[in-house]
Amino acid sequence: MYINATGYYVPEGRVHNDYFLNVNGLTGEWIEQRTGIVTRSKAGADENINTMSMKALQNALDSLPYSVRDVDLIISASYSPYDTVATAAHHAQRVYQIERAKAFYISSACSSFVNALEIAEGYFAMNKASRAMILSADKNTAYGNVSDPQAGHLWGDAAAVFFVSGEKICETDREILDIHTEGLGHVGKGTDAVMMRPRDGGIMMPGGRDVFAQACIHMQKNVLLLLERNGYTLEQLSWFICHQANMRILNNIAKQLLLPKKCFLHNIEKYGNTGSVSSALVYAQNEPKFSRGDLIAISVFGGGYSAGACLIKG
């Protein structure tokens, strides 16, 4: 499977750490020390995952080596849908008149993007699709309770799009070597650690410590699995992109794997935890710095629990 083009959109709005002192009693210094976050992105009142996805899609079109109408599979990956019936996938299909495409929405918390990649891989393997558009977006600030001292200060908003194909289209395509995902509802605090209930408190993370511990375990484990499965060593890894949940998680993984921190790409300090889109956003923003032959790992962990990773050759 190959990445043909990527695009992204980050809203202009920013919320600085200082905002939370009078809201949930947390100082800016405490938030930065505990999470690495200094500001977080905030979508406007008139923005949602459909509108943000369309802006990310538009951002990708100049580099797309074929017509967007050639897409035959559209997947919206998110846990904060604007409309659970007319999804972002259907919205894209209508805006761009992509008549031949299947379109649907999937959610597996913050691992949704990697799960969407794996679903596209399955459709390609069954010869039921050949070119896919994956729209990943979350508007966390629509559901986050900023007064919650456990998680109200974490959330940001953003969108990204990946165009992928079952066959190489042009020389600039990057190859997805392997994908692995797993459901972990039976592990640790599982289904009780993180939740998003629109009518009952919004996004909450009562099991923050367990989330931290499990993320540190599974995000590194899955990358090591893919490296071994594909005949690579950890020393050959050029870039490591984690789900942007907490800078301390990234530092913990770097320390455990004995990898230099310069290998870890991140944007949490500017945008906060942007949810299921965070790893896709980091990849799309940093794609210009990837050289041919680079080995890039994306590893994610989400509530529920769920996890996944993919290995990409530049």
N, C-alpha and C positions, 0 to 999 in steps of 0.2 A: 504494500500500500504506500502511496506517495502523497506528500503535501505539495499542492500546486500553488497555493496562495494563502495568505493570512491577512486579517485586518482587525482593527480594534477601535474602541471608542471609550474615552474616559470623560465623564461630565466635568464641567469647569468648576463647579462648586466644591469648596473645601471646608472642613470643620477641624479647627486646631484643637490640640489637647486642652488648652486653657478653658475651652468651652465647658468642660465637664466638672470643673471644680464646684460650681454652683448648682450643678444638676445631680451628680451622684457622689460628690465629695472627694473625687480622685484628683490629685494634682497632675499637672502635665509631666513633671519629672517622674512620678511613680508610673504613669502609663507607658512612657518611653522606656523606662528600665525594665518593666515587666513584659512588654509586647514588642518594642521596637518601633511602634507607631508614633508619628509626630503629627500628621494630618491624615484625614481620610476623605475620599471623594464622595460627593453628594449630588445625586441627580435632582433636577428641578421638579417642581410639582407636576409639570406637564410631560415628564419623561417616565417611561416604564421600560420593561425588558423588550417589548416589541419595537419601540422607537429607538432604543439604544442599539439593538441588534441590526436595525436597518442602517444606522450610521456606521457601524463596524463593517457591515457588508459593503457599503459604498466605498469605504476606505480600502477594501481589498480588490476592487474591480480593475483598477489600473494595472495590477500585476497578474491578473487571472489570464492564463494562456488559452482560454476558450470562452465561448459565450455562456453567461450565467444560465441561459435557457437550456443548455445541454445537461444541467444537473438533473439527476433522476432520483435523488434521495435527499430529503431535507430533515434534519433533526434539530429540535430545540432542546437544549440541555440546561436545566435551571431548577431551583427549588422555590423561586419567588415569582410565579407566573402572573402576568397582568390579567390574562384571560385563560381559563383552563379549557375552554372549548375552541375558540378561534386563537390558536397558539401563535407564537412568533414564527414557527415554521410555515403555518398557513398564511400568515401575514406576508412573509417574504415571497411565497409562491404567488400570491395575488399581485403584489407590487411589481414583480418582475415577470409575471405571466409565464411561470415555469410549468408548463402544462403536463409534462410527462413524469413529474416527480411524485413519489410517495412523500407524505409529510406527517410528522407526529412529534410529540413531546415526551421526554423522559426525565426522571429525577432520581438521583441517588445521593442527595446532599452534595457535599463539596467534591465528590468524585464523579459527578454527572458528566463532565466533559470527557474524561477518559473512558467512561462507560459508553458514551456516544461514539467515540472512535472505534471501540470494539464491536459495537453494533454495525457500524458501517463496514468493518472488516468482514463480518458475517454475511452481510448482503452481497458483498463483492464475491465471497467464496461460493455463494449459492447461485451466482450469475443472475441475481435479481436487481442489481444496480451496478453502475460502473463509475459514477462521479457523484460525490456527496458534498453537501454543504452542512457544516455543523455550526449552529449558532449557540454560543454560550453567553449567558448574561444573568446578572442578579441585581435587583434593586433592594438591597438589604435595609436601607434606611426607611423603606416603606413599612417594614415590619419590626425593626429593632426598637427596643424600649431603652432609650438613652439614660433613663434613671436607674437602670439595672447595673449595680456596681460590678457584677461578675462578667458581663459581656456587652453592655450598652455602648461602650467606648470603642468596640472593635470594628464596626461594620463600615464598608464602603460600597460603591456602586460602579459597575463597568460592564462592557460587552466585548466579545471577540468572535471572530468567525474563522473557521478553517475550511478550505476547499481541499478535498482528498479524492484520489482516484485509485482504481485497482491496478492500473498500468501506468508506467512512466509516460508523461506527456511531453516534457521538455527537459533540457539539460539542467535547469536550475531547480528542478524538483528535489525535495529531500525525502529519503526513504524511511518509512516507519518499519523498523525491523521486527518488532514484537510488541505485544500488548498483553498485560495480565491484570485482571480485576478480581475482587473477592468481596463477598458479603460477610460482615463480621458482627451481625446482630447478637450473636451468642457470646461475644467477647467483652470482658470488663463490665462497664455500666451500659454498654450497648444502646438500646432504644431509649434509655432514660437520661443519657448524658447531654444530648443536644436536641432541641425541638423547635419547630416553627409552626405555631398554632395561631392563625390570623385573628381568631375571635377569643383567644385565651392567652394573652400576654405577648404574642408575637414571637420573635426569636429569643430563645433562652438557652443558657448553657450551665445548668446546675452541676454537671459533672466535669467541670473544667480541668481539674487535676488528672482525671482518668483520660480525658481527651488528649492532654499533653503527653502522657505516658504511652498511650496506644499509638499516637501519631509518630512518636519517635521510634517505636518498634517497627511499625508496618511500612512506613515510607522508605526506610533504608532496606528492610528485608526484601521488598518487592523489586527494588533496583538491583540488588545483588542477585536475585533470582534470574532476572532478565539478562544480566551480564553473563552469568554462568551458562544459561541456556543458549546463548548466542556466541559463545566462545571468546568472550572478552574478559579482561581483568579490570579491577577498579582503577588501576593506574592509567588505563586507556581512556577513561571517561573525561571528556573535555568540559562539559557543563552539567550542572545538577539544578533542576528547577523543582522546588517543593511547592505544595499548596501553601499560600501565604497566610497562614493562621497566626503565627507568632515567631518573631525573630529568634527567640530563645530555642524554639524547636529546630530551626535551621542550624544554629550554632551547636546544639546538642548532637545532631546528626553528623555535622562536619567533624566534631571531636571524636565521636565513636568510630567513624570510618577513616580517620586520619587524613582527611582531604583538606586542601587549602581552602580558606573561605572565599578566595577569589573565583573558585569554580561555581559557587552558589549565586545564582541570579535572583534578584528580589526587587520588589517595589512596595512592600508593605509599609515602609516608612512614610511614603507619600499618599498611598491610597487606602490603607487599612486592609482588613480582610474582605476582599471582594467576592468571596464565596466560590461557587463552582467555576467561575471564569478565571480565577486568579492565576492558575498555572498557564492557561492558554494566553492570557494577557501578557504575562512575563515573556513567554516565547515570542509572541508576535512583536512586542516592543523591541526585543533584542535580536530578532532574526538577522538584521544587517551585519551583526558582528560575528555570525557563525561562518566558519570557513569550510571549504569543501573537505570532507573527510572527518570533520569533528563528530564526536560521539556525544549525544545529548540525551539526558534522562529526564523525564517528567514523572514525578511521584506525588500522589494525592491521598488525602485521608479525609473522610467526612463523617458526619453524624449518622447514627443509625445502628451500628457503624458500617462503613464501606470504605474500600481502598482500591487503589489501582496504580499502575505505572506503565509507561511506554518508553521504548528505546528508539532513538532517531539517529540516522546517519546523515550528516550534513552534505 
